[in-house]
């Protein structure tokens, strides 16, 4: 039988991952406002989009897991 719920240590790791991704998103967003170089700003925008997509994907996975319980 497959386990569908997270163990306590797994839940803590997921929480830390979410916090780290959110912090990265906030830092990139705030730093993009002061960056003048177009190439750097473009790179930062790509990184920001990637982090946002990762966070959305993690949210989708966790939501699906909660609904399956």
PQR file with spaces between the fields and no chain letter, atoms N, CA, C, O and H, PARSE charges and radii, in Angstrom:
ATOM       1  N    UNK     1       0.837   -1.181    0.000 -0.4000 1.5000
ATOM       2  CA   UNK     1       0.000    0.000    0.000 -0.0000 2.0000
ATOM       3  C    UNK     1       0.882    1.245    0.000  0.5500 1.7000
ATOM       4  O    UNK     1       1.815    1.344    0.797 -0.5500 1.4000
ATOM       5  N    UNK     2       0.600    2.168   -0.865 -0.4000 1.5000
ATOM       6  CA   UNK     2       1.398    3.386   -0.995 -0.0000 2.0000
ATOM       7  C    UNK     2       1.036    4.389    0.091  0.5500 1.7000
ATOM       8  O    UNK     2      -0.129    4.557    0.452 -0.5500 1.4000
ATOM       9  H    UNK     2      -0.158    2.087   -1.512  0.4000 1.0000
ATOM      10  N    UNK     3       2.067    5.045    0.598 -0.4000 1.5000
ATOM      11  CA   UNK     3       1.864    6.065    1.621 -0.0000 2.0000
ATOM      12  C    UNK     3       1.522    7.382    0.936  0.5500 1.7000
ATOM      13  O    UNK     3       2.230    7.810    0.025 -0.5500 1.4000
ATOM      14  H    UNK     3       3.013    4.909    0.305  0.4000 1.0000
ATOM      15  N    UNK     4       0.437    8.027    1.369 -0.4000 1.5000
ATOM      16  CA   UNK     4       0.011    9.272    0.724 -0.0000 2.0000
ATOM      17  C    UNK     4       0.254   10.508    1.569  0.5500 1.7000
ATOM      18  O    UNK     4       0.174   11.621    1.049 -0.5500 1.4000
ATOM      19  H    UNK     4      -0.139    7.679    2.110  0.4000 1.0000
ATOM      20  N    UNK     5       0.548   10.356    2.848 -0.4000 1.5000
ATOM      21  CA   UNK     5       0.760   11.531    3.692 -0.0000 2.0000
ATOM      22  C    UNK     5       2.250   11.728    3.945  0.5500 1.7000
ATOM      23  O    UNK     5       3.046   10.796    3.829 -0.5500 1.4000
ATOM      24  H    UNK     5       0.613    9.452    3.270  0.4000 1.0000
ATOM      25  N    UNK     6       2.603   12.943    4.289 -0.4000 1.5000
ATOM      26  CA   UNK     6       3.996   13.266    4.573 -0.0000 2.0000
ATOM      27  C    UNK     6       4.335   12.923    6.015  0.5500 1.7000
ATOM      28  O    UNK     6       3.522   13.103    6.921 -0.5500 1.4000
ATOM      29  H    UNK     6       1.957   13.700    4.384  0.4000 1.0000
ATOM      30  N    UNK     7       5.543   12.429    6.207 -0.4000 1.5000
ATOM      31  CA   UNK     7       6.053   12.249    7.561 -0.0000 2.0000
ATOM      32  C    UNK     7       6.372   13.633    8.120  0.5500 1.7000
ATOM      33  O    UNK     7       6.536   14.585    7.357 -0.5500 1.4000
ATOM      34  H    UNK     7       6.203   12.282    5.471  0.4000 1.0000
ATOM      35  N    UNK     8       6.462   13.753    9.451 -0.4000 1.5000
ATOM      36  CA   UNK     8       6.755   15.077   10.032 -0.0000 2.0000
ATOM      37  C    UNK     8       8.026   15.722    9.478  0.5500 1.7000
ATOM      38  O    UNK     8       8.039   16.921    9.198 -0.5500 1.4000
ATOM      39  H    UNK     8       6.329   12.980   10.071  0.4000 1.0000
ATOM      40  N    UNK     9       9.099   14.933    9.319 -0.4000 1.5000
ATOM      41  CA   UNK     9      10.337   15.526    8.805 -0.0000 2.0000
ATOM      42  C    UNK     9      10.191   15.944    7.340  0.5500 1.7000
ATOM      43  O    UNK     9      10.823   16.907    6.906 -0.5500 1.4000
ATOM      44  H    UNK     9       9.089   13.959    9.547  0.4000 1.0000
ATOM      45  N    UNK    10       9.371   15.234    6.586 -0.4000 1.5000
ATOM      46  CA   UNK    10       9.121   15.615    5.199 -0.0000 2.0000
ATOM      47  C    UNK    10       8.319   16.911    5.128  0.5500 1.7000
ATOM      48  O    UNK    10       8.579   17.763    4.279 -0.5500 1.4000
ATOM      49  H    UNK    10       8.857   14.452    6.939  0.4000 1.0000
ATOM      50  N    UNK    11       7.357   17.054    6.013 -0.4000 1.5000
ATOM      51  CA   UNK    11       6.552   18.279    6.053 -0.0000 2.0000
ATOM      52  C    UNK    11       7.428   19.488    6.381  0.5500 1.7000
ATOM      53  O    UNK    11       7.241   20.567    5.819 -0.5500 1.4000
ATOM      54  H    UNK    11       7.146   16.361    6.703  0.4000 1.0000
ATOM      55  N    UNK    12       8.376   19.304    7.287 -0.4000 1.5000
ATOM      56  CA   UNK    12       9.294   20.390    7.642 -0.0000 2.0000
ATOM      57  C    UNK    12      10.164   20.757    6.443  0.5500 1.7000
ATOM      58  O    UNK    12      10.390   21.937    6.174 -0.5500 1.4000
ATOM      59  H    UNK    12       8.528   18.427    7.744  0.4000 1.0000
ATOM      60  N    UNK    13      10.651   19.750    5.724 -0.4000 1.5000
ATOM      61  CA   UNK    13      11.480   20.013    4.550 -0.0000 2.0000
ATOM      62  C    UNK    13      10.694   20.742    3.461  0.5500 1.7000
ATOM      63  O    UNK    13      11.223   21.643    2.811 -0.5500 1.4000
ATOM      64  H    UNK    13      10.468   18.791    5.943  0.4000 1.0000
ATOM      65  N    UNK    14       9.447   20.357    3.265 -0.4000 1.5000
ATOM      66  CA   UNK    14       8.608   21.030    2.272 -0.0000 2.0000
ATOM      67  C    UNK    14       8.382   22.478    2.684  0.5500 1.7000
ATOM      68  O    UNK    14       8.444   23.383    1.851 -0.5500 1.4000
ATOM      69  H    UNK    14       9.017   19.624    3.793  0.4000 1.0000
ATOM      70  N    UNK    15       8.123   22.695    3.959 -0.4000 1.5000
ATOM      71  CA   UNK    15       7.915   24.060    4.454 -0.0000 2.0000
ATOM      72  C    UNK    15       9.165   24.907    4.230  0.5500 1.7000
ATOM      73  O    UNK    15       9.066   26.057    3.802 -0.5500 1.4000
ATOM      74  H    UNK    15       8.073   21.961    4.636  0.4000 1.0000
ATOM      75  N    UNK    16      10.345   24.344    4.517 -0.4000 1.5000
ATOM      76  CA   UNK    16      11.595   25.067    4.306 -0.0000 2.0000
ATOM      77  C    UNK    16      11.805   25.384    2.828  0.5500 1.7000
ATOM      78  O    UNK    16      12.278   26.466    2.481 -0.5500 1.4000
ATOM      79  H    UNK    16      10.426   23.410    4.865  0.4000 1.0000
ATOM      80  N    UNK    17      11.453   24.440    1.962 -0.4000 1.5000
ATOM      81  CA   UNK    17      11.581   24.656    0.523 -0.0000 2.0000
ATOM      82  C    UNK    17      10.674   25.787    0.050  0.5500 1.7000
ATOM      83  O    UNK    17      11.090   26.636   -0.738 -0.5500 1.4000
ATOM      84  H    UNK    17      11.068   23.561    2.243  0.4000 1.0000
ATOM      85  N    UNK    18       9.447   25.796    0.529 -0.4000 1.5000
ATOM      86  CA   UNK    18       8.495   26.849    0.159 -0.0000 2.0000
ATOM      87  C    UNK    18       8.991   28.208    0.644  0.5500 1.7000
ATOM      88  O    UNK    18       8.944   29.189   -0.098 -0.5500 1.4000
ATOM      89  H    UNK    18       9.109   25.106    1.169  0.4000 1.0000
ATOM      90  N    UNK    19       9.461   28.266    1.876 -0.4000 1.5000
ATOM      91  CA   UNK    19       9.972   29.524    2.430 -0.0000 2.0000
ATOM      92  C    UNK    19      11.162   30.022    1.619  0.5500 1.7000
ATOM      93  O    UNK    19      11.258   31.213    1.322 -0.5500 1.4000
ATOM      94  H    UNK    19       9.498   27.469    2.479  0.4000 1.0000
ATOM      95  N    UNK    20      12.067   29.116    1.260 -0.4000 1.5000
ATOM      96  CA   UNK    20      13.245   29.497    0.485 -0.0000 2.0000
ATOM      97  C    UNK    20      12.851   30.012   -0.900  0.5500 1.7000
ATOM      98  O    UNK    20      13.409   31.006   -1.366 -0.5500 1.4000
ATOM      99  H    UNK    20      11.990   28.149    1.501  0.4000 1.0000
ATOM     100  N    UNK    21      11.910   29.358   -1.556 -0.4000 1.5000
ATOM     101  CA   UNK    21      11.459   29.814   -2.871 -0.0000 2.0000
ATOM     102  C    UNK    21      10.780   31.183   -2.770  0.5500 1.7000
ATOM     103  O    UNK    21      11.006   32.054   -3.610 -0.5500 1.4000
ATOM     104  H    UNK    21      11.457   28.551   -1.177  0.4000 1.0000
ATOM     105  N    UNK    22       9.954   31.371   -1.746 -0.4000 1.5000
ATOM     106  CA   UNK    22       9.269   32.653   -1.570 -0.0000 2.0000
ATOM     107  C    UNK    22      10.268   33.772   -1.299  0.5500 1.7000
ATOM     108  O    UNK    22      10.118   34.881   -1.813 -0.5500 1.4000
ATOM     109  H    UNK    22       9.770   30.664   -1.063  0.4000 1.0000
ATOM     110  N    UNK    23      11.278   33.485   -0.498 -0.4000 1.5000
ATOM     111  CA   UNK    23      12.307   34.482   -0.213 -0.0000 2.0000
ATOM     112  C    UNK    23      13.064   34.854   -1.488  0.5500 1.7000
ATOM     113  O    UNK    23      13.339   36.028   -1.733 -0.5500 1.4000
ATOM     114  H    UNK    23      11.400   32.585   -0.081  0.4000 1.0000
ATOM     115  N    UNK    24      13.397   33.851   -2.292 -0.4000 1.5000
ATOM     116  CA   UNK    24      14.079   34.115   -3.558 -0.0000 2.0000
ATOM     117  C    UNK    24      13.243   34.972   -4.486  0.5500 1.7000
ATOM     118  O    UNK    24      13.766   35.867   -5.150 -0.5500 1.4000
ATOM     119  H    UNK    24      13.173   32.896   -2.092  0.4000 1.0000
ATOM     120  N    UNK    25      11.944   34.703   -4.537 -0.4000 1.5000
ATOM     121  CA   UNK    25      11.033   35.487   -5.373 -0.0000 2.0000
ATOM     122  C    UNK    25      10.989   36.937   -4.898  0.5500 1.7000
ATOM     123  O    UNK    25      11.050   37.863   -5.707 -0.5500 1.4000
ATOM     124  H    UNK    25      11.519   33.976   -3.997  0.4000 1.0000
ATOM     125  N    UNK    26      10.883   37.128   -3.590 -0.4000 1.5000
ATOM     126  CA   UNK    26      10.840   38.493   -3.046 -0.0000 2.0000
ATOM     127  C    UNK    26      12.137   39.247   -3.315  0.5500 1.7000
ATOM     128  O    UNK    26      12.111   40.422   -3.680 -0.5500 1.4000
ATOM     129  H    UNK    26      10.834   36.376   -2.933  0.4000 1.0000
ATOM     130  N    UNK    27      13.278   38.566   -3.135 -0.4000 1.5000
ATOM     131  CA   UNK    27      14.565   39.215   -3.359 -0.0000 2.0000
ATOM     132  C    UNK    27      14.748   39.599   -4.822  0.5500 1.7000
ATOM     133  O    UNK    27      15.175   40.712   -5.129 -0.5500 1.4000
ATOM     134  H    UNK    27      13.298   37.611   -2.839  0.4000 1.0000
ATOM     135  N    UNK    28      14.424   38.677   -5.720 -0.4000 1.5000
ATOM     136  CA   UNK    28      14.549   38.986   -7.145 -0.0000 2.0000
ATOM     137  C    UNK    28      13.636   40.139   -7.539  0.5500 1.7000
ATOM     138  O    UNK    28      14.043   41.039   -8.274 -0.5500 1.4000
ATOM     139  H    UNK    28      14.076   37.773   -5.471  0.4000 1.0000
ATOM     140  N    UNK    29      12.411   40.109   -7.051 -0.4000 1.5000
ATOM     141  CA   UNK    29      11.452   41.166   -7.386 -0.0000 2.0000
ATOM     142  C    UNK    29      11.943   42.531   -6.929  0.5500 1.7000
ATOM     143  O    UNK    29      11.870   43.506   -7.677 -0.5500 1.4000
ATOM     144  H    UNK    29      12.081   39.378   -6.454  0.4000 1.0000
ATOM     145  N    UNK    30      12.436   42.601   -5.717 -0.4000 1.5000
ATOM     146  CA   UNK    30      12.881   43.897   -5.202 -0.0000 2.0000
ATOM     147  C    UNK    30      14.170   44.356   -5.872  0.5500 1.7000
ATOM     148  O    UNK    30      14.342   45.548   -6.125 -0.5500 1.4000
ATOM     149  H    UNK    30      12.496   41.810   -5.109  0.4000 1.0000
ATOM     150  N    UNK    31      15.074   43.431   -6.162 -0.4000 1.5000
ATOM     151  CA   UNK    31      16.333   43.815   -6.804 -0.0000 2.0000
ATOM     152  C    UNK    31      16.150   44.197   -8.268  0.5500 1.7000
ATOM     153  O    UNK    31      16.922   44.996   -8.797 -0.5500 1.4000
ATOM     154  H    UNK    31      14.935   42.463   -5.957  0.4000 1.0000
ATOM     155  N    UNK    32      15.144   43.640   -8.926 -0.4000 1.5000
ATOM     156  CA   UNK    32      14.902   43.982  -10.330 -0.0000 2.0000
ATOM     157  C    UNK    32      14.546   45.453  -10.496  0.5500 1.7000
ATOM     158  O    UNK    32      14.783   46.037  -11.554 -0.5500 1.4000
ATOM     159  H    UNK    32      14.516   42.991   -8.497  0.4000 1.0000
ATOM     160  N    UNK    33      13.986   46.041   -9.471 -0.4000 1.5000
ATOM     161  CA   UNK    33      13.584   47.447   -9.551 -0.0000 2.0000
ATOM     162  C    UNK    33      14.779   48.394   -9.612  0.5500 1.7000
ATOM     163  O    UNK    33      14.664   49.511  -10.115 -0.5500 1.4000
ATOM     164  H    UNK    33      13.793   45.567   -8.612  0.4000 1.0000
ATOM     165  N    UNK    34      15.923   47.949   -9.100 -0.4000 1.5000
ATOM     166  CA   UNK    34      17.090   48.835   -9.080 -0.0000 2.0000
ATOM     167  C    UNK    34      18.123   48.500  -10.153  0.5500 1.7000
ATOM     168  O    UNK    34      19.070   49.259  -10.358 -0.5500 1.4000
ATOM     169  H    UNK    34      16.017   47.041   -8.691  0.4000 1.0000
ATOM     170  N    UNK    35      17.950   47.378  -10.835 -0.4000 1.5000
ATOM     171  CA   UNK    35      18.901   46.964  -11.869 -0.0000 2.0000
ATOM     172  C    UNK    35      18.680   47.794  -13.131  0.5500 1.7000
ATOM     173  O    UNK    35      17.547   47.977  -13.578 -0.5500 1.4000
ATOM     174  H    UNK    35      17.181   46.761  -10.668  0.4000 1.0000
ATOM     175  N    UNK    36      19.772   48.289  -13.695 -0.4000 1.5000
ATOM     176  CA   UNK    36      19.710   49.110  -14.904 -0.0000 2.0000
ATOM     177  C    UNK    36      20.055   48.313  -16.166  0.5500 1.7000
ATOM     178  O    UNK    36      19.520   48.591  -17.239 -0.5500 1.4000
ATOM     179  H    UNK    36      20.692   48.140  -13.332  0.4000 1.0000
ATOM     180  N    UNK    37      20.941   47.332  -16.041 -0.4000 1.5000
ATOM     181  CA   UNK    37      21.409   46.561  -17.186 -0.0000 2.0000
ATOM     182  C    UNK    37      20.293   45.672  -17.738  0.5500 1.7000
ATOM     183  O    UNK    37      19.718   44.863  -17.010 -0.5500 1.4000
ATOM     184  H    UNK    37      21.376   47.107  -15.169  0.4000 1.0000
ATOM     185  N    UNK    38      19.995   45.827  -19.015 -0.4000 1.5000
ATOM     186  CA   UNK    38      18.883   45.097  -19.640 -0.0000 2.0000
ATOM     187  C    UNK    38      19.126   43.591  -19.665  0.5500 1.7000
ATOM     188  O    UNK    38      18.204   42.806  -19.445 -0.5500 1.4000
ATOM     189  H    UNK    38      20.462   46.485  -19.607  0.4000 1.0000
ATOM     190  N    UNK    39      20.366   43.190  -19.934 -0.4000 1.5000
ATOM     191  CA   UNK    39      20.680   41.759  -19.995 -0.0000 2.0000
ATOM     192  C    UNK    39      20.535   41.113  -18.616  0.5500 1.7000
ATOM     193  O    UNK    39      19.982   40.020  -18.490 -0.5500 1.4000
ATOM     194  H    UNK    39      21.115   43.828  -20.114  0.4000 1.0000
ATOM     195  N    UNK    40      21.030   41.788  -17.599 -0.4000 1.5000
ATOM     196  CA   UNK    40      20.899   41.273  -16.239 -0.0000 2.0000
ATOM     197  C    UNK    40      19.437   41.233  -15.816  0.5500 1.7000
ATOM     198  O    UNK    40      18.994   40.273  -15.185 -0.5500 1.4000
ATOM     199  H    UNK    40      21.479   42.676  -17.702  0.4000 1.0000
ATOM     200  N    UNK    41      18.702   42.260  -16.158 -0.4000 1.5000
ATOM     201  CA   UNK    41      17.279   42.319  -15.817 -0.0000 2.0000
ATOM     202  C    UNK    41      16.521   41.175  -16.496  0.5500 1.7000
ATOM     203  O    UNK    41      15.628   40.579  -15.895 -0.5500 1.4000
ATOM     204  H    UNK    41      19.062   43.040  -16.670  0.4000 1.0000
ATOM     205  N    UNK    42      16.874   40.872  -17.735 -0.4000 1.5000
ATOM     206  CA   UNK    42      16.247   39.774  -18.465 -0.0000 2.0000
ATOM     207  C    UNK    42      16.557   38.435  -17.793  0.5500 1.7000
ATOM     208  O    UNK    42      15.674   37.592  -17.635 -0.5500 1.4000
ATOM     209  H    UNK    42      17.600   41.356  -18.224  0.4000 1.0000
ATOM     210  N    UNK    43      17.808   38.249  -17.403 -0.4000 1.5000
ATOM     211  CA   UNK    43      18.203   37.026  -16.700 -0.0000 2.0000
ATOM     212  C    UNK    43      17.443   36.888  -15.384  0.5500 1.7000
ATOM     213  O    UNK    43      16.964   35.808  -15.041 -0.5500 1.4000
ATOM     214  H    UNK    43      18.526   38.933  -17.531  0.4000 1.0000
ATOM     215  N    UNK    44      17.341   37.991  -14.660 -0.4000 1.5000
ATOM     216  CA   UNK    44      16.627   37.970  -13.383 -0.0000 2.0000
ATOM     217  C    UNK    44      15.144   37.666  -13.586  0.5500 1.7000
ATOM     218  O    UNK    44      14.536   36.970  -12.773 -0.5500 1.4000
ATOM     219  H    UNK    44      17.730   38.868  -14.939  0.4000 1.0000
ATOM     220  N    UNK    45      14.561   38.183  -14.664 -0.4000 1.5000
ATOM     221  CA   UNK    45      13.151   37.916  -14.959 -0.0000 2.0000
ATOM     222  C    UNK    45      12.939   36.431  -15.246  0.5500 1.7000
ATOM     223  O    UNK    45      11.952   35.844  -14.803 -0.5500 1.4000
ATOM     224  H    UNK    45      15.054   38.749  -15.324  0.4000 1.0000
ATOM     225  N    UNK    46      13.864   35.827  -15.987 -0.4000 1.5000
ATOM     226  CA   UNK    46      13.774   34.392  -16.264 -0.0000 2.0000
ATOM     227  C    UNK    46      13.879   33.584  -14.971  0.5500 1.7000
ATOM     228  O    UNK    46      13.134   32.625  -14.770 -0.5500 1.4000
ATOM     229  H    UNK    46      14.666   36.303  -16.347  0.4000 1.0000
ATOM     230  N    UNK    47      14.804   33.975  -14.100 -0.4000 1.5000
ATOM     231  CA   UNK    47      14.968   33.286  -12.822 -0.0000 2.0000
ATOM     232  C    UNK    47      13.719   33.439  -11.964  0.5500 1.7000
ATOM     233  O    UNK    47      13.291   32.493  -11.302 -0.5500 1.4000
ATOM     234  H    UNK    47      15.410   34.753  -14.264  0.4000 1.0000
ATOM     235  N    UNK    48      13.140   34.627  -11.980 -0.4000 1.5000
ATOM     236  CA   UNK    48      11.920   34.887  -11.220 -0.0000 2.0000
ATOM     237  C    UNK    48      10.769   34.022  -11.733  0.5500 1.7000
ATOM     238  O    UNK    48      10.034   33.427  -10.945 -0.5500 1.4000
ATOM     239  H    UNK    48      13.487   35.396  -12.517  0.4000 1.0000
ATOM     240  N    UNK    49      10.620   33.958  -13.036 -0.4000 1.5000
ATOM     241  CA   UNK    49       9.564   33.140  -13.633 -0.0000 2.0000
ATOM     242  C    UNK    49       9.757   31.668  -13.290  0.5500 1.7000
ATOM     243  O    UNK    49       8.791   30.968  -12.984 -0.5500 1.4000
ATOM     244  H    UNK    49      11.217   34.442  -13.675  0.4000 1.0000
ATOM     245  N    UNK    50      10.990   31.199  -13.337 -0.4000 1.5000
ATOM     246  CA   UNK    50      11.289   29.805  -12.995 -0.0000 2.0000
ATOM     247  C    UNK    50      10.929   29.511  -11.547  0.5500 1.7000
ATOM     248  O    UNK    50      10.321   28.482  -11.253 -0.5500 1.4000
ATOM     249  H    UNK    50      11.775   31.767  -13.585  0.4000 1.0000
ATOM     250  N    UNK    51      11.301   30.409  -10.642 -0.4000 1.5000
ATOM     251  CA   UNK    51      10.976   30.216   -9.227 -0.0000 2.0000
ATOM     252  C    UNK    51       9.468   30.230   -8.993  0.5500 1.7000
ATOM     253  O    UNK    51       8.951   29.425   -8.219 -0.5500 1.4000
ATOM     254  H    UNK    51      11.795   31.245  -10.881  0.4000 1.0000
ATOM     255  N    UNK    52       8.769   31.135   -9.654 -0.4000 1.5000
ATOM     256  CA   UNK    52       7.310   31.195   -9.510 -0.0000 2.0000
ATOM     257  C    UNK    52       6.661   29.917  -10.029  0.5500 1.7000
ATOM     258  O    UNK    52       5.736   29.394   -9.407 -0.5500 1.4000
ATOM     259  H    UNK    52       9.189   31.789  -10.283  0.4000 1.0000
ATOM     260  N    UNK    53       7.136   29.413  -11.160 -0.4000 1.5000
ATOM     261  CA   UNK    53       6.591   28.175  -11.712 -0.0000 2.0000
ATOM     262  C    UNK    53       6.879   26.983  -10.808  0.5500 1.7000
ATOM     263  O    UNK    53       6.030   26.107  -10.646 -0.5500 1.4000
ATOM     264  H    UNK    53       7.887   29.838  -11.666  0.4000 1.0000
ATOM     265  N    UNK    54       8.066   26.944  -10.221 -0.4000 1.5000
ATOM     266  CA   UNK    54       8.413   25.864   -9.294 -0.0000 2.0000
ATOM     267  C    UNK    54       7.495   25.875   -8.080  0.5500 1.7000
ATOM     268  O    UNK    54       7.040   24.828   -7.620 -0.5500 1.4000
ATOM     269  H    UNK    54       8.756   27.656  -10.352  0.4000 1.0000
ATOM     270  N    UNK    55       7.233   27.065   -7.572 -0.4000 1.5000
ATOM     271  CA   UNK    55       6.355   27.191   -6.411 -0.0000 2.0000
ATOM     272  C    UNK    55       4.927   26.777   -6.761  0.5500 1.7000
ATOM     273  O    UNK    55       4.261   26.116   -5.964 -0.5500 1.4000
ATOM     274  H    UNK    55       7.603   27.916   -7.946  0.4000 1.0000
ATOM     275  N    UNK    56       4.456   27.160   -7.942 -0.4000 1.5000
ATOM     276  CA   UNK    56       3.114   26.760   -8.381 -0.0000 2.0000
ATOM     277  C    UNK    56       3.027   25.244   -8.556  0.5500 1.7000
ATOM     278  O    UNK    56       2.027   24.630   -8.185 -0.5500 1.4000
ATOM     279  H    UNK    56       4.997   27.697   -8.589  0.4000 1.0000
ATOM     280  N    UNK    57       4.070   24.649   -9.118 -0.4000 1.5000
ATOM     281  CA   UNK    57       4.086   23.199   -9.322 -0.0000 2.0000
ATOM     282  C    UNK    57       4.074   22.467   -7.981  0.5500 1.7000
ATOM     283  O    UNK    57       3.358   21.479   -7.814 -0.5500 1.4000
ATOM     284  H    UNK    57       4.882   25.148   -9.419  0.4000 1.0000
ATOM     285  N    UNK    58       4.858   22.950   -7.037 -0.4000 1.5000
ATOM     286  CA   UNK    58       4.873   22.347   -5.708 -0.0000 2.0000
ATOM     287  C    UNK    58       3.503   22.470   -5.055  0.5500 1.7000
ATOM     288  O    UNK    58       3.030   21.527   -4.420 -0.5500 1.4000
ATOM     289  H    UNK    58       5.439   23.753   -7.172  0.4000 1.0000
ATOM     290  N    UNK    59       2.869   23.617   -5.206 -0.4000 1.5000
ATOM     291  CA   UNK    59       1.527   23.829   -4.658 -0.0000 2.0000
ATOM     292  C    UNK    59       0.537   22.837   -5.264  0.5500 1.7000
ATOM     293  O    UNK    59      -0.287   22.264   -4.551 -0.5500 1.4000
ATOM     294  H    UNK    59       3.254   24.383   -5.721  0.4000 1.0000
ATOM     295  N    UNK    60       0.619   22.638   -6.568 -0.4000 1.5000
ATOM     296  CA   UNK    60      -0.275   21.706   -7.255 -0.0000 2.0000
ATOM     297  C    UNK    60      -0.075   20.279   -6.750  0.5500 1.7000
ATOM     298  O    UNK    60      -1.044   19.555   -6.522 -0.5500 1.4000
ATOM     299  H    UNK    60       1.288   23.103   -7.147  0.4000 1.0000
ATOM     300  N    UNK    61       1.172   19.883   -6.579 -0.4000 1.5000
ATOM     301  CA   UNK    61       1.479   18.533   -6.096 -0.0000 2.0000
ATOM     302  C    UNK    61       0.941   18.335   -4.686  0.5500 1.7000
ATOM     303  O    UNK    61       0.311   17.320   -4.391 -0.5500 1.4000
ATOM     304  H    UNK    61       1.959   20.471   -6.765  0.4000 1.0000
ATOM     305  N    UNK    62       1.192   19.307   -3.819 -0.4000 1.5000
ATOM     306  CA   UNK    62       0.731   19.190   -2.432 -0.0000 2.0000
ATOM     307  C    UNK    62      -0.790   19.201   -2.352  0.5500 1.7000
ATOM     308  O    UNK    62      -1.378   18.463   -1.561 -0.5500 1.4000
ATOM     309  H    UNK    62       1.704   20.132   -4.058  0.4000 1.0000
ATOM     310  N    UNK    63      -1.421   20.029   -3.160 -0.4000 1.5000
ATOM     311  CA   UNK    63      -2.880   20.092   -3.175 -0.0000 2.0000
ATOM     312  C    UNK    63      -3.471   18.757   -3.635  0.5500 1.7000
ATOM     313  O    UNK    63      -4.456   18.286   -3.067 -0.5500 1.4000
ATOM     314  H    UNK    63      -0.944   20.628   -3.803  0.4000 1.0000
ATOM     315  N    UNK    64      -2.881   18.156   -4.648 -0.4000 1.5000
ATOM     316  CA   UNK    64      -3.351   16.858   -5.144 -0.0000 2.0000
ATOM     317  C    UNK    64      -3.178   15.783   -4.081  0.5500 1.7000
ATOM     318  O    UNK    64      -4.025   14.902   -3.931 -0.5500 1.4000
ATOM     319  H    UNK    64      -2.081   18.539   -5.109  0.4000 1.0000
ATOM     320  N    UNK    65      -2.077   15.861   -3.348 -0.4000 1.5000
ATOM     321  CA   UNK    65      -1.837   14.880   -2.296 -0.0000 2.0000
ATOM     322  C    UNK    65      -2.857   15.030   -1.176  0.5500 1.7000
ATOM     323  O    UNK    65      -3.355   14.032   -0.655 -0.5500 1.4000
ATOM     324  H    UNK    65      -1.389   16.576   -3.470  0.4000 1.0000
ATOM     325  N    UNK    66      -3.169   16.254   -0.803 -0.4000 1.5000
ATOM     326  CA   UNK    66      -4.153   16.478    0.256 -0.0000 2.0000
ATOM     327  C    UNK    66      -5.538   16.000   -0.158  0.5500 1.7000
ATOM     328  O    UNK    66      -6.284   15.472    0.667 -0.5500 1.4000
ATOM     329  H    UNK    66      -2.764   17.065   -1.226  0.4000 1.0000
ATOM     330  N    UNK    67      -5.886   16.181   -1.420 -0.4000 1.5000
ATOM     331  CA   UNK    67      -7.197   15.762   -1.898 -0.0000 2.0000
ATOM     332  C    UNK    67      -7.313   14.243   -1.987  0.5500 1.7000
ATOM     333  O    UNK    67      -8.415   13.699   -1.915 -0.5500 1.4000
ATOM     334  H    UNK    67      -5.280   16.610   -2.090  0.4000 1.0000
ATOM     335  N    UNK    68      -6.187   13.561   -2.142 -0.4000 1.5000
ATOM     336  CA   UNK    68      -6.229   12.104   -2.257 -0.0000 2.0000
ATOM     337  C    UNK    68      -6.327   11.417   -0.899  0.5500 1.7000
ATOM     338  O    UNK    68      -6.535   10.205   -0.833 -0.5500 1.4000
ATOM     339  H    UNK    68      -5.292   14.003   -2.200  0.4000 1.0000
ATOM     340  N    UNK    69      -6.182   12.165    0.163 -0.4000 1.5000
ATOM     341  CA   UNK    69      -6.241   11.567    1.507 -0.0000 2.0000
ATOM     342  C    UNK    69      -7.658   11.364    1.959  0.5500 1.7000
ATOM     343  O    UNK    69      -7.890   10.872    3.064 -0.5500 1.4000
ATOM     344  H    UNK    69      -6.013   13.149    0.109  0.4000 1.0000
